[in-house]
Amino acid sequence: MKHVIVYAHPNTESFNHAILETVKSELEEKGHEVRVRDLYELNFNPVLGASDFISFSQGNTPEDIKEEQEHISWADSITFIYPVWWAGLPAILKGYVDRVFSHGFAYADGENGIEKLLSGKKGLLLSTMGNTKEAYTAGGMFEAMKKTADVGIFEFTGIETIEHTFYTSVPSVDDNVRKQYLEEVKEVVNRAF
């Protein structure tokens, strides 16, 4: 199976990076092909600008978008690994979705509504957060984040969301909990693939 991991955290010493390394290692050990798109390392431009719209309207795709779309097209599975910032995707990942999952590539207008152009692909989301599980549950945040990412991005474009896992209180838990979280990451990967 071919996997693209879209990774969105600026700190290579972060727990998100440990999740990335764990997912990559587990997939490669199972014989899967893995490509990592580290948005900060790539210095990906997240701003969907006027020039992008002009290019799209002329039937052209900007080179940086085209390159990312080629990775998405190649993949059987797309994994997003990111911290939750202000109840959503980091700006760089949101901008990646805005620019790469574009009309005509990820979805199109069809006779009977939206055509989901990424159908047949699987999606996995692994998110870290600073607050407690109780705080996010009480506020309905887990369901809201699943609705916007799982349904609003993946399912809207035809990607089947396999799982969206949240790892809470990451800055304040001890190393034993982080190790437990990484074991859970392995379980998620093995269950999904």
Secondary structure as GFF3:
##gff-version 3
##sequence-region A 1 193
A	DSSP	beta_strand	2	7	.	.	.	ID=ss1
A	DSSP	alpha_helix	15	29	.	.	.	ID=ss2
A	DSSP	beta_strand	33	38	.	.	.	ID=ss3
A	DSSP	alpha_helix	50	57	.	.	.	ID=ss4
A	DSSP	alpha_helix	63	74	.	.	.	ID=ss5
A	DSSP	beta_strand	77	83	.	.	.	ID=ss6
A	DSSP	alpha_helix	91	100	.	.	.	ID=ss7
A	DSSP	beta_strand	107	110	.	.	.	ID=ss8
A	DSSP	beta_strand	113	116	.	.	.	ID=ss9
A	DSSP	beta_strand	122	128	.	.	.	ID=ss10
A	DSSP	alpha_helix	133	138	.	.	.	ID=ss11
A	DSSP	alpha_helix	141	146	.	.	.	ID=ss12
A	DSSP	pi_helix	147	155	.	.	.	ID=ss13
A	DSSP	alpha_helix	156	157	.	.	.	ID=ss14
A	DSSP	beta_strand	160	167	.	.	.	ID=ss15
A	DSSP	alpha_helix	175	192	.	.	.	ID=ss16
###
